[in-house]
Amino acid sequence: MRDRSDAVARPRDEMLTIPQVIEEIGIPRATFYRWRACKKGPKSIKLPNGSVRIRRSELDRWLTSLEEAA
């Protein structure tokens, strides 16, 4: 049985939509899709309904990797 305090202690990794991501990093939608096609953007998850989501942790990791490369 899971301890409920465990769920409170660890927040869920937020699943962002593409509009949320492009607004946050300030790029056009077409740029995001081009980066995604070239595998240069953050890793994404395609849900069974066809929607695409990006985990907050993955977006943060990807942005950090760009800082380190700069």
All heavy atoms as a GROMACS GRO file, in nm:
protein
  570
    1MET      N    1   0.083  -0.118   0.000
    1MET     CA    2   0.000   0.000   0.000
    1MET      C    3   0.088   0.124   0.000
    1MET      O    4   0.184   0.132   0.076
    1MET     CB    5  -0.091  -0.003   0.121
    1MET     CG    6  -0.184   0.114   0.130
    1MET     SD    7  -0.284   0.095   0.279
    1MET     CE    8  -0.428   0.173   0.224
    2ARG      N    9   0.056   0.220  -0.086
    2ARG     CA   10   0.136   0.343  -0.094
    2ARG      C   11   0.100   0.440   0.016
    2ARG      O   12  -0.016   0.457   0.051
    2ARG     CB   13   0.108   0.411  -0.228
    2ARG     CG   14   0.221   0.396  -0.323
    2ARG     CD   15   0.191   0.459  -0.453
    2ARG     NE   16   0.214   0.602  -0.446
    2ARG     CZ   17   0.190   0.684  -0.546
    2ARG    NH1   18   0.141   0.641  -0.657
    2ARG    NH2   19   0.215   0.811  -0.534
    3ASP      N   20   0.200   0.503   0.070
    3ASP     CA   21   0.182   0.606   0.171
    3ASP      C   22   0.139   0.735   0.101
    3ASP      O   23   0.204   0.782   0.009
    3ASP     CB   24   0.315   0.625   0.244
    3ASP     CG   25   0.304   0.726   0.358
    3ASP    OD1   26   0.192   0.772   0.386
    3ASP    OD2   27   0.409   0.756   0.417
    4ARG      N   28   0.028   0.793   0.143
    4ARG     CA   29  -0.024   0.915   0.078
    4ARG      C   30   0.072   1.033   0.094
    4ARG      O   31   0.077   1.120   0.010
    4ARG     CB   32  -0.162   0.951   0.131
    4ARG     CG   33  -0.268   0.853   0.085
    4ARG     CD   34  -0.406   0.892   0.127
    4ARG     NE   35  -0.446   1.026   0.095
    4ARG     CZ   36  -0.493   1.068  -0.024
    4ARG    NH1   37  -0.504   0.983  -0.123
    4ARG    NH2   38  -0.529   1.193  -0.042
    5SER      N   39   0.151   1.035   0.200
    5SER     CA   40   0.247   1.144   0.219
    5SER      C   41   0.354   1.142   0.110
    5SER      O   42   0.410   1.244   0.076
    5SER     CB   43   0.312   1.137   0.357
    5SER     OG   44   0.388   1.019   0.368
    6ASP      N   45   0.380   1.024   0.052
    6ASP     CA   46   0.476   1.012  -0.058
    6ASP      C   47   0.429   1.092  -0.179
    6ASP      O   48   0.506   1.158  -0.246
    6ASP     CB   49   0.496   0.866  -0.094
    6ASP     CG   50   0.606   0.846  -0.196
    6ASP    OD1   51   0.708   0.917  -0.186
    6ASP    OD2   52   0.590   0.759  -0.283
    7ALA      N   53   0.299   1.086  -0.209
    7ALA     CA   54   0.243   1.159  -0.323
    7ALA      C   55   0.249   1.309  -0.300
    7ALA      O   56   0.268   1.386  -0.393
    7ALA     CB   57   0.100   1.114  -0.349
    8VAL      N   58   0.233   1.352  -0.177
    8VAL     CA   59   0.238   1.494  -0.145
    8VAL      C   60   0.382   1.544  -0.152
    8VAL      O   61   0.407   1.654  -0.199
    8VAL     CB   62   0.178   1.520  -0.004
    8VAL    CG1   63   0.196   1.664   0.036
    8VAL    CG2   64   0.031   1.481  -0.004
    9ALA      N   65   0.476   1.464  -0.109
    9ALA     CA   66   0.616   1.506  -0.105
    9ALA      C   67   0.675   1.523  -0.244
    9ALA      O   68   0.763   1.605  -0.264
    9ALA     CB   69   0.699   1.405  -0.026
   10ARG      N   70   0.627   1.446  -0.343
   10ARG     CA   71   0.680   1.453  -0.478
   10ARG      C   72   0.575   1.507  -0.573
   10ARG      O   73   0.479   1.438  -0.606
   10ARG     CB   74   0.719   1.313  -0.527
   10ARG     CG   75   0.852   1.268  -0.485
   10ARG     CD   76   0.885   1.140  -0.555
   10ARG     NE   77   0.767   1.051  -0.552
   10ARG     CZ   78   0.770   0.922  -0.569
   10ARG    NH1   79   0.882   0.861  -0.591
   10ARG    NH2   80   0.661   0.849  -0.565
   11PRO      N   81   0.591   1.632  -0.620
   11PRO     CA   82   0.493   1.684  -0.716
   11PRO      C   83   0.504   1.610  -0.849
   11PRO      O   84   0.612   1.564  -0.886
   11PRO     CB   85   0.532   1.831  -0.731
   11PRO     CG   86   0.672   1.840  -0.685
   11PRO     CD   87   0.694   1.727  -0.588
   12ARG      N   88   0.394   1.596  -0.919
   12ARG     CA   89   0.395   1.529  -1.049
   12ARG      C   90   0.469   1.615  -1.149
   12ARG      O   91   0.466   1.737  -1.142
   12ARG     CB   92   0.252   1.506  -1.096
   12ARG     CG   93   0.183   1.401  -1.013
   12ARG     CD   94   0.048   1.370  -1.066
   12ARG     NE   95   0.060   1.318  -1.201
   12ARG     CZ   96  -0.042   1.300  -1.282
   12ARG    NH1   97  -0.163   1.329  -1.243
   12ARG    NH2   98  -0.025   1.252  -1.403
   13ASP      N   99   0.531   1.551  -1.244
   13ASP     CA  100   0.602   1.619  -1.351
   13ASP      C  101   0.497   1.673  -1.448
   13ASP      O  102   0.428   1.597  -1.515
   13ASP     CB  103   0.696   1.520  -1.421
   13ASP     CG  104   0.802   1.587  -1.505
   13ASP    OD1  105   0.809   1.712  -1.506
   13ASP    OD2  106   0.878   1.516  -1.570
   14GLU      N  107   0.483   1.805  -1.453
   14GLU     CA  108   0.380   1.868  -1.535
   14GLU      C  109   0.397   1.833  -1.682
   14GLU      O  110   0.507   1.830  -1.735
   14GLU     CB  111   0.390   2.020  -1.517
   14GLU     CG  112   0.284   2.097  -1.589
   14GLU     CD  113   0.298   2.247  -1.569
   14GLU    OE1  114   0.402   2.292  -1.515
   14GLU    OE2  115   0.206   2.318  -1.610
   15MET      N  116   0.285   1.804  -1.747
   15MET     CA  117   0.284   1.772  -1.890
   15MET      C  118   0.238   1.898  -1.964
   15MET      O  119   0.124   1.942  -1.948
   15MET     CB  120   0.189   1.656  -1.918
   15MET     CG  121   0.228   1.528  -1.845
   15MET     SD  122   0.372   1.451  -1.914
   15MET     CE  123   0.296   1.356  -2.042
   16LEU      N  124   0.329   1.957  -2.043
   16LEU     CA  125   0.299   2.081  -2.113
   16LEU      C  126   0.250   2.055  -2.255
   16LEU      O  127   0.296   1.961  -2.321
   16LEU     CB  128   0.427   2.167  -2.120
   16LEU     CG  129   0.491   2.201  -1.986
   16LEU    CD1  130   0.628   2.264  -2.009
   16LEU    CD2  131   0.402   2.293  -1.906
   17THR      N  132   0.162   2.141  -2.302
   17THR     CA  133   0.117   2.134  -2.440
   17THR      C  134   0.215   2.210  -2.527
   17THR      O  135   0.296   2.290  -2.477
   17THR     CB  136  -0.023   2.196  -2.456
   17THR    OG1  137  -0.015   2.335  -2.423
   17THR    CG2  138  -0.126   2.126  -2.369
   18ILE      N  139   0.207   2.190  -2.657
   18ILE     CA  140   0.294   2.263  -2.749
   18ILE      C  141   0.272   2.414  -2.738
   18ILE      O  142   0.369   2.489  -2.728
   18ILE     CB  143   0.279   2.210  -2.892
   18ILE    CG1  144   0.340   2.070  -2.900
   18ILE    CG2  145   0.347   2.303  -2.992
   18ILE    CD1  146   0.318   1.998  -3.031
   19PRO      N  147   0.146   2.463  -2.735
   19PRO     CA  148   0.129   2.607  -2.718
   19PRO      C  149   0.193   2.663  -2.590
   19PRO      O  150   0.249   2.772  -2.590
   19PRO     CB  151  -0.024   2.625  -2.715
   19PRO     CG  152  -0.076   2.510  -2.796
   19PRO     CD  153   0.018   2.396  -2.764
   20GLN      N  154   0.190   2.586  -2.481
   20GLN     CA  155   0.255   2.631  -2.358
   20GLN      C  156   0.406   2.640  -2.376
   20GLN      O  157   0.470   2.735  -2.329
   20GLN     CB  158   0.223   2.535  -2.242
   20GLN     CG  159   0.080   2.543  -2.195
   20GLN     CD  160   0.048   2.435  -2.095
   20GLN    OE1  161   0.079   2.317  -2.115
   20GLN    NE2  162  -0.016   2.474  -1.985
   21VAL      N  163   0.465   2.541  -2.443
   21VAL     CA  164   0.610   2.539  -2.462
   21VAL      C  165   0.654   2.653  -2.553
   21VAL      O  166   0.748   2.726  -2.521
   21VAL     CB  167   0.656   2.402  -2.519
   21VAL    CG1  168   0.803   2.406  -2.560
   21VAL    CG2  169   0.633   2.292  -2.416
   22ILE      N  170   0.586   2.672  -2.666
   22ILE     CA  171   0.631   2.776  -2.759
   22ILE      C  172   0.612   2.915  -2.700
   22ILE      O  173   0.691   3.004  -2.726
   22ILE     CB  174   0.566   2.763  -2.898
   22ILE    CG1  175   0.416   2.779  -2.893
   22ILE    CG2  176   0.604   2.632  -2.963
   22ILE    CD1  177   0.348   2.778  -3.028
   23GLU      N  178   0.509   2.932  -2.616
   23GLU     CA  179   0.492   3.061  -2.548
   23GLU      C  180   0.604   3.084  -2.448
   23GLU      O  181   0.660   3.193  -2.440
   23GLU     CB  182   0.356   3.066  -2.477
   23GLU     CG  183   0.332   3.199  -2.408
   23GLU     CD  184   0.198   3.205  -2.338
   23GLU    OE1  185   0.105   3.133  -2.378
   23GLU    OE2  186   0.188   3.282  -2.242
   24GLU      N  187   0.638   2.981  -2.374
   24GLU     CA  188   0.742   2.994  -2.272
   24GLU      C  189   0.879   3.025  -2.332
   24GLU      O  190   0.953   3.108  -2.279
   24GLU     CB  191   0.751   2.866  -2.188
   24GLU     CG  192   0.851   2.878  -2.076
   24GLU     CD  193   0.840   2.766  -1.974
   24GLU    OE1  194   0.728   2.715  -1.951
   24GLU    OE2  195   0.945   2.732  -1.916
   25ILE      N  196   0.915   2.959  -2.443
   25ILE     CA  197   1.048   2.984  -2.499
   25ILE      C  198   1.047   3.087  -2.610
   25ILE      O  199   1.153   3.125  -2.658
   25ILE     CB  200   1.117   2.853  -2.543
   25ILE    CG1  201   1.039   2.781  -2.652
   25ILE    CG2  202   1.140   2.762  -2.424
   25ILE    CD1  203   1.108   2.654  -2.701
   26GLY      N  204   0.928   3.134  -2.650
   26GLY     CA  205   0.918   3.246  -2.742
   26GLY      C  206   0.959   3.216  -2.885
   26GLY      O  207   1.037   3.290  -2.944
   27ILE      N  208   0.908   3.105  -2.939
   27ILE     CA  209   0.939   3.070  -3.078
   27ILE      C  210   0.809   3.047  -3.154
   27ILE      O  211   0.707   3.016  -3.094
   27ILE     CB  212   1.028   2.942  -3.088
   27ILE    CG1  213   0.956   2.822  -3.023
   27ILE    CG2  214   1.165   2.966  -3.027
   27ILE    CD1  215   1.018   2.689  -3.056
   28PRO      N  216   0.813   3.058  -3.287
   28PRO     CA  217   0.694   3.027  -3.366
   28PRO      C  218   0.666   2.876  -3.363
   28PRO      O  219   0.756   2.793  -3.348
   28PRO     CB  220   0.731   3.070  -3.508
   28PRO     CG  221   0.848   3.161  -3.493
   28PRO     CD  222   0.919   3.118  -3.367
   29ARG      N  223   0.539   2.843  -3.382
   29ARG     CA  224   0.496   2.702  -3.384
   29ARG      C  225   0.573   2.623  -3.491
   29ARG      O  226   0.616   2.510  -3.467
   29ARG     CB  227   0.345   2.698  -3.411
   29ARG     CG  228   0.285   2.562  -3.403
   29ARG     CD  229   0.133   2.573  -3.432
   29ARG     NE  230   0.065   2.455  -3.387
   29ARG     CZ  231   0.016   2.435  -3.266
   29ARG    NH1  232   0.028   2.527  -3.175
   29ARG    NH2  233  -0.045   2.322  -3.236
   30ALA      N  234   0.593   2.683  -3.609
   30ALA     CA  235   0.664   2.614  -3.718
   30ALA      C  236   0.807   2.580  -3.677
   30ALA      O  237   0.858   2.473  -3.713
   30ALA     CB  238   0.664   2.700  -3.844
   31THR      N  239   0.872   2.667  -3.601
   31THR     CA  240   1.008   2.641  -3.554
   31THR      C  241   1.009   2.520  -3.462
   31THR      O  242   1.095   2.432  -3.473
   31THR     CB  243   1.067   2.764  -3.484
   31THR    OG1  244   1.070   2.872  -3.576
   31THR    CG2  245   1.206   2.738  -3.430
   32PHE      N  246   0.912   2.516  -3.370
   32PHE     CA  247   0.906   2.401  -3.279
   32PHE      C  248   0.892   2.272  -3.358
   32PHE      O  249   0.963   2.175  -3.331
   32PHE     CB  250   0.789   2.416  -3.181
   32PHE     CG  251   0.775   2.297  -3.090
   32PHE    CD1  252   0.850   2.288  -2.975
   32PHE    CD2  253   0.691   2.192  -3.123
   32PHE    CE1  254   0.841   2.176  -2.892
   32PHE    CE2  255   0.680   2.080  -3.042
   32PHE     CZ  256   0.756   2.073  -2.926
   33TYR      N  257   0.803   2.269  -3.456
   33TYR     CA  258   0.782   2.146  -3.533
   33TYR      C  259   0.904   2.111  -3.618
   33TYR      O  260   0.935   1.993  -3.637
   33TYR     CB  261   0.656   2.156  -3.619
   33TYR     CG  262   0.531   2.131  -3.538
   33TYR    CD1  263   0.445   2.234  -3.504
   33TYR    CD2  264   0.500   2.003  -3.494
   33TYR    CE1  265   0.331   2.210  -3.430
   33TYR    CE2  266   0.387   1.977  -3.419
   33TYR     CZ  267   0.302   2.082  -3.387
   33TYR     OH  268   0.190   2.057  -3.312
   34ARG      N  269   0.974   2.212  -3.667
   34ARG     CA  270   1.097   2.184  -3.743
   34ARG      C  271   1.202   2.123  -3.652
   34ARG      O  272   1.266   2.023  -3.686
   34ARG     CB  273   1.148   2.313  -3.809
   34ARG     CG  274   1.266   2.289  -3.904
   34ARG     CD  275   1.306   2.413  -3.982
   34ARG     NE  276   1.344   2.524  -3.897
   34ARG     CZ  277   1.273   2.639  -3.885
   34ARG    NH1  278   1.163   2.657  -3.954
   34ARG    NH2  279   1.314   2.733  -3.805
   35TRP      N  280   1.221   2.181  -3.533
   35TRP     CA  281   1.316   2.126  -3.436
   35TRP      C  282   1.276   1.984  -3.398
   35TRP      O  283   1.361   1.895  -3.384
   35TRP     CB  284   1.320   2.211  -3.310
   35TRP     CG  285   1.387   2.343  -3.324
   35TRP    CD1  286   1.459   2.389  -3.431
   35TRP    CD2  287   1.388   2.448  -3.228
   35TRP    NE1  288   1.505   2.516  -3.405
   35TRP    CE2  289   1.463   2.554  -3.280
   35TRP    CE3  290   1.333   2.462  -3.101
   35TRP    CZ2  291   1.485   2.673  -3.212
   35TRP    CZ3  292   1.354   2.580  -3.033
   35TRP    CH2  293   1.430   2.684  -3.088
   36ARG      N  294   1.146   1.960  -3.380
   36ARG     CA  295   1.099   1.827  -3.342
   36ARG      C  296   1.129   1.727  -3.453
   36ARG      O  297   1.175   1.615  -3.426
   36ARG     CB  298   0.949   1.834  -3.314
   36ARG     CG  299   0.894   1.708  -3.256
   36ARG     CD  300   0.754   1.732  -3.201
   36ARG     NE  301   0.703   1.607  -3.151
   36ARG     CZ  302   0.607   1.537  -3.208
   36ARG    NH1  303   0.548   1.581  -3.315
   36ARG    NH2  304   0.568   1.424  -3.156
   37ALA      N  305   1.107   1.766  -3.578
   37ALA     CA  306   1.134   1.677  -3.692
   37ALA      C  307   1.283   1.645  -3.704
   37ALA      O  308   1.320   1.534  -3.741
   37ALA     CB  309   1.083   1.740  -3.820
   38CYS      N  310   1.367   1.743  -3.672
   38CYS     CA  311   1.512   1.724  -3.680
   38CYS      C  312   1.570   1.665  -3.552
   38CYS      O  313   1.692   1.650  -3.540
   38CYS     CB  314   1.580   1.858  -3.706
   38CYS     SG  315   1.539   1.933  -3.863
   39LYS      N  316   1.484   1.636  -3.455
   39LYS     CA  317   1.525   1.585  -3.323
   39LYS      C  318   1.621   1.680  -3.252
   39LYS      O  319   1.714   1.638  -3.184
   39LYS     CB  320   1.584   1.445  -3.335
   39LYS     CG  321   1.488   1.347  -3.400
   39LYS     CD  322   1.521   1.205  -3.365
   39LYS     CE  323   1.430   1.107  -3.435
   39LYS     NZ  324   1.289   1.120  -3.411
   40LYS      N  325   1.596   1.812  -3.267
   40LYS     CA  326   1.677   1.913  -3.198
   40LYS      C  327   1.601   1.977  -3.083
   40LYS      O  328   1.659   2.054  -3.007
   40LYS     CB  329   1.718   2.023  -3.297
   40LYS     CG  330   1.816   1.973  -3.400
   40LYS     CD  331   1.864   2.086  -3.487
   40LYS     CE  332   1.968   2.033  -3.586
   40LYS     NZ  333   2.027   2.140  -3.664
   41GLY      N  334   1.474   1.948  -3.070
   41GLY     CA  335   1.393   2.006  -2.963
   41GLY      C  336   1.387   1.914  -2.843
   41GLY      O  337   1.451   1.808  -2.841
   42PRO      N  338   1.309   1.954  -2.743
   42PRO     CA  339   1.293   1.867  -2.625
   42PRO      C  340   1.219   1.740  -2.663
   42PRO      O  341   1.137   1.740  -2.755
   42PRO     CB  342   1.211   1.954  -2.528
   42PRO     CG  343   1.140   2.052  -2.616
   42PRO     CD  344   1.230   2.076  -2.733
   43LYS      N  345   1.249   1.632  -2.593
   43LYS     CA  346   1.179   1.506  -2.617
   43LYS      C  347   1.031   1.525  -2.586
   43LYS      O  348   0.994   1.592  -2.489
   43LYS     CB  349   1.235   1.395  -2.528
   43LYS     CG  350   1.375   1.354  -2.566
   43LYS     CD  351   1.423   1.244  -2.474
   43LYS     CE  352   1.568   1.212  -2.502
   43LYS     NZ  353   1.621   1.115  -2.406
   44SER      N  354   0.948   1.467  -2.670
   44SER     CA  355   0.805   1.482  -2.651
   44SER      C  356   0.739   1.345  -2.641
   44SER      O  357   0.799   1.241  -2.673
   44SER     CB  358   0.745   1.561  -2.767
   44SER     OG  359   0.776   1.501  -2.890
   45ILE      N  360   0.615   1.346  -2.596
   45ILE     CA  361   0.537   1.225  -2.579
   45ILE      C  362   0.412   1.240  -2.665
   45ILE      O  363   0.341   1.340  -2.656
   45ILE     CB  364   0.494   1.207  -2.432
   45ILE    CG1  365   0.616   1.198  -2.342
   45ILE    CG2  366   0.402   1.087  -2.415
   45ILE    CD1  367   0.583   1.213  -2.196
   46LYS      N  368   0.386   1.141  -2.751
   46LYS     CA  369   0.264   1.141  -2.830
   46LYS      C  370   0.164   1.051  -2.761
   46LYS      O  371   0.187   0.931  -2.746
   46LYS     CB  372   0.290   1.095  -2.973
   46LYS     CG  373   0.171   1.115  -3.062
   46LYS     CD  374   0.210   1.103  -3.207
   46LYS     CE  375   0.093   1.148  -3.293
   46LYS     NZ  376   0.128   1.148  -3.434
   47LEU      N  377   0.053   1.108  -2.718
   47LEU     CA  378  -0.050   1.035  -2.648
   47LEU      C  379  -0.135   0.954  -2.748
   47LEU      O  380  -0.135   0.984  -2.868
   47LEU     CB  381  -0.138   1.132  -2.570
   47LEU     CG  382  -0.065   1.217  -2.466
   47LEU    CD1  383  -0.160   1.316  -2.402
   47LEU    CD2  384   0.000   1.131  -2.360
   48PRO      N  385  -0.207   0.854  -2.700
   48PRO     CA  386  -0.289   0.772  -2.789
   48PRO      C  387  -0.392   0.852  -2.871
   48PRO      O  388  -0.428   0.813  -2.980
   48PRO     CB  389  -0.360   0.674  -2.694
   48PRO     CG  390  -0.269   0.664  -2.577
   48PRO     CD  391  -0.207   0.801  -2.563
   49ASN      N  392  -0.436   0.968  -2.820
   49ASN     CA  393  -0.532   1.049  -2.893
   49ASN      C  394  -0.465   1.139  -2.997
   49ASN      O  395  -0.531   1.220  -3.062
   49ASN     CB  396  -0.619   1.131  -2.798
   49ASN     CG  397  -0.541   1.238  -2.725
   49ASN    OD1  398  -0.420   1.252  -2.741
   49ASN    ND2  399  -0.609   1.314  -2.641
   50GLY      N  400  -0.332   1.129  -3.009
   50GLY     CA  401  -0.258   1.209  -3.106
   50GLY      C  402  -0.201   1.338  -3.052
   50GLY      O  403  -0.121   1.403  -3.117
   51SER      N  404  -0.241   1.378  -2.931
   51SER     CA  405  -0.188   1.499  -2.869
   51SER      C  406  -0.042   1.480  -2.832
   51SER      O  407   0.000   1.369  -2.798
   51SER     CB  408  -0.266   1.534  -2.742
   51SER     OG  409  -0.399   1.562  -2.772
   52VAL      N  410   0.034   1.588  -2.837
   52VAL     CA  411   0.176   1.583  -2.801
   52VAL      C  412   0.195   1.660  -2.671
   52VAL      O  413   0.140   1.769  -2.653
   52VAL     CB  414   0.263   1.644  -2.914
   52VAL    CG1  415   0.409   1.651  -2.872
   52VAL    CG2  416   0.247   1.563  -3.041
   53ARG      N  417   0.273   1.605  -2.582
   53ARG     CA  418   0.305   1.670  -2.454
   53ARG      C  419   0.455   1.666  -2.432
   53ARG      O  420   0.524   1.575  -2.479
   53ARG     CB  421   0.237   1.600  -2.337
   53ARG     CG  422   0.085   1.603  -2.341
   53ARG     CD  423   0.031   1.743  -2.315
   53ARG     NE  424  -0.112   1.745  -2.304
   53ARG     CZ  425  -0.196   1.762  -2.407
   53ARG    NH1  426  -0.147   1.774  -2.529
   53ARG    NH2  427  -0.326   1.764  -2.389
   54ILE      N  428   0.503   1.765  -2.358
   54ILE     CA  429   0.644   1.772  -2.320
   54ILE      C  430   0.647   1.781  -2.167
   54ILE      O  431   0.582   1.867  -2.108
   54ILE     CB  432   0.714   1.894  -2.383
   54ILE    CG1  433   0.718   1.882  -2.536
   54ILE    CG2  434   0.856   1.908  -2.332
   54ILE    CD1  435   0.600   1.940  -2.605
   55ARG      N  436   0.721   1.692  -2.106
   55ARG     CA  437   0.734   1.698  -1.959
   55ARG      C  438   0.812   1.824  -1.920
   55ARG      O  439   0.909   1.861  -1.986
   55ARG     CB  440   0.809   1.576  -1.906
   55ARG     CG  441   0.735   1.447  -1.918
   55ARG     CD  442   0.816   1.335  -1.852
   55ARG     NE  443   0.764   1.206  -1.888
   55ARG     CZ  444   0.661   1.146  -1.826
   55ARG    NH1  445   0.605   1.206  -1.725
   55ARG    NH2  446   0.619   1.028  -1.866
   56ARG      N  447   0.770   1.886  -1.812
   56ARG     CA  448   0.838   2.006  -1.760
   56ARG      C  449   0.985   1.972  -1.735
   56ARG      O  450   1.073   2.050  -1.772
   56ARG     CB  451   0.770   2.052  -1.632
   56ARG     CG  452   0.851   2.146  -1.545
   56ARG     CD  453   0.884   2.278  -1.610
   56ARG     NE  454   0.764   2.354  -1.638
   56ARG     CZ  455   0.764   2.462  -1.715
   56ARG    NH1  456   0.875   2.507  -1.768
   56ARG    NH2  457   0.654   2.527  -1.740
   57SER      N  458   1.013   1.857  -1.678
   57SER     CA  459   1.152   1.820  -1.648
   57SER      C  460   1.234   1.807  -1.775
   57SER      O  461   1.351   1.843  -1.778
   57SER     CB  462   1.157   1.690  -1.568
   57SER     OG  463   1.099   1.584  -1.642
   58GLU      N  464   1.173   1.758  -1.884
   58GLU     CA  465   1.245   1.743  -2.010
   58GLU      C  466   1.272   1.879  -2.073
   58GLU      O  467   1.381   1.904  -2.125
   58GLU     CB  468   1.166   1.654  -2.107
   58GLU     CG  469   1.224   1.648  -2.246
   58GLU     CD  470   1.370   1.602  -2.253
   58GLU    OE1  471   1.417   1.533  -2.162
   58GLU    OE2  472   1.438   1.640  -2.351
   59LEU      N  473   1.175   1.970  -2.066
   59LEU     CA  474   1.197   2.106  -2.119
   59LEU      C  475   1.310   2.174  -2.042
   59LEU      O  476   1.400   2.234  -2.102
   59LEU     CB  477   1.069   2.189  -2.111
   59LEU     CG  478   1.080   2.332  -2.161
   59LEU    CD1  479   1.119   2.337  -2.309
   59LEU    CD2  480   0.950   2.407  -2.136
   60ASP      N  481   1.309   2.162  -1.910
   60ASP     CA  482   1.415   2.222  -1.828
   60ASP      C  483   1.551   2.160  -1.860
   60ASP      O  484   1.651   2.231  -1.871
   60ASP     CB  485   1.384   2.206  -1.679
   60ASP     CG  486   1.263   2.290  -1.636
   60ASP    OD1  487   1.223   2.382  -1.709
   60ASP    OD2  488   1.209   2.260  -1.527
   61ARG      N  489   1.556   2.027  -1.877
   61ARG     CA  490   1.681   1.959  -1.910
   61ARG      C  491   1.733   2.006  -2.045
   61ARG      O  492   1.850   2.035  -2.062
   61ARG     CB  493   1.660   1.807  -1.912
   61ARG     CG  494   1.788   1.728  -1.938
   61ARG     CD  495   1.765   1.596  -2.007
   61ARG     NE  496   1.701   1.606  -2.137
   61ARG     CZ  497   1.763   1.643  -2.252
   61ARG    NH1  498   1.891   1.674  -2.252
   61ARG    NH2  499   1.697   1.650  -2.365
   62TRP      N  500   1.643   2.016  -2.142
   62TRP     CA  501   1.681   2.059  -2.277
   62TRP      C  502   1.735   2.202  -2.276
   62TRP      O  503   1.837   2.230  -2.337
   62TRP     CB  504   1.558   2.045  -2.368
   62TRP     CG  505   1.581   2.088  -2.508
   62TRP    CD1  506   1.653   2.022  -2.604
   62TRP    CD2  507   1.533   2.207  -2.569
   62TRP    NE1  508   1.650   2.093  -2.722
   62TRP    CE2  509   1.577   2.206  -2.703
   62TRP    CE3  510   1.455   2.312  -2.524
   62TRP    CZ2  511   1.547   2.309  -2.791
   62TRP    CZ3  512   1.424   2.414  -2.612
   62TRP    CH2  513   1.470   2.412  -2.744
   63LEU      N  514   1.666   2.291  -2.204
   63LEU     CA  515   1.713   2.430  -2.196
   63LEU      C  516   1.850   2.437  -2.128
   63LEU      O  517   1.937   2.513  -2.171
   63LEU     CB  518   1.611   2.516  -2.122
   63LEU     CG  519   1.483   2.543  -2.197
   63LEU    CD1  520   1.378   2.607  -2.105
   63LEU    CD2  521   1.507   2.629  -2.320
   64THR      N  522   1.872   2.358  -2.025
   64THR     CA  523   2.001   2.354  -1.956
   64THR      C  524   2.110   2.305  -2.051
   64THR      O  525   2.221   2.360  -2.052
   64THR     CB  526   1.994   2.264  -1.831
   64THR    OG1  527   1.897   2.318  -1.742
   64THR    CG2  528   2.128   2.256  -1.762
   65SER      N  529   2.079   2.207  -2.134
   65SER     CA  530   2.179   2.156  -2.229
   65SER      C  531   2.217   2.264  -2.330
   65SER      O  532   2.332   2.269  -2.376
   65SER     CB  533   2.129   2.031  -2.299
   65SER     OG  534   2.032   2.061  -2.397
   66LEU      N  535   2.123   2.350  -2.365
   66LEU     CA  536   2.154   2.460  -2.457
   66LEU      C  537   2.245   2.563  -2.392
   66LEU      O  538   2.334   2.618  -2.457
   66LEU     CB  539   2.025   2.527  -2.505
   66LEU     CG  540   1.932   2.440  -2.590
   66LEU    CD1  541   1.805   2.517  -2.623
   66LEU    CD2  542   2.000   2.393  -2.716
   67GLU      N  543   2.223   2.588  -2.263
   67GLU     CA  544   2.310   2.680  -2.188
   67GLU      C  545   2.452   2.629  -2.187
   67GLU      O  546   2.546   2.703  -2.208
   67GLU     CB  547   2.263   2.694  -2.042
   67GLU     CG  548   2.150   2.788  -2.021
   67GLU     CD  549   2.112   2.794  -1.873
   67GLU    OE1  550   2.183   2.736  -1.788
   67GLU    OE2  551   2.010   2.856  -1.846
   68GLU      N  552   2.468   2.500  -2.158
   68GLU     CA  553   2.600   2.441  -2.148
   68GLU      C  554   2.672   2.443  -2.281
   68GLU      O  555   2.793   2.455  -2.287
   68GLU     CB  556   2.588   2.298  -2.094
   68GLU     CG  557   2.542   2.294  -1.951
   68GLU     CD  558   2.505   2.155  -1.902
   68GLU    OE1  559   2.507   2.061  -1.981
   68GLU    OE2  560   2.472   2.143  -1.784
   69ALA      N  561   2.598   2.433  -2.392
   69ALA     CA  562   2.659   2.431  -2.525
   69ALA      C  563   2.697   2.571  -2.571
   69ALA      O  564   2.781   2.586  -2.660
   69ALA     CB  565   2.563   2.366  -2.625
   70ALA      N  566   2.634   2.672  -2.514
   70ALA     CA  567   2.657   2.810  -2.561
   70ALA      C  568   2.791   2.865  -2.522
   70ALA      O  569   2.860   2.833  -2.438
   70ALA     CB  570   2.548   2.902  -2.506
   0.00000   0.00000   0.00000
